[in-house]
Amino acid sequence: MDIQSWVTCLAFFVILVICYVIGKLFKASKMKDEFIPYIVALCGGLIAIPSMFLINGFPVHDVISAIAFGMFCGLAATGANQWTKQLEKLKKAESEE
């Protein structure tokens, strides 16, 4: 795996984690759940724009692609949250049996 691939994976992971934390913060603020995916997608897009200019080797090279990349990271954070919730439900159901 070359350095470009590592930078791409790292950029994706960092933006995903930031968006995950932002989503958790909004969830703790009692915001309606249906708005959180939109918020984290928007935050991901906004985080990716300066990242494109600051990180040498960022996987995209224009603003529109950076926004799309960041929004994808934000929505992936929402999916990661749902995945952990489903695992918790599964473990709870197994322990009740």
Secondary structure, DSSP 8 states (H G I E B T S, - for coil): --HHHHHHHHHHHHHHHHHHHHHHHHHHTT--GGGHHHHHHHHHHHHHHHHHHHSTT-S--SHHHHHHHHHHHHHHHHHHHHHHHHHHHHHHHHHH-
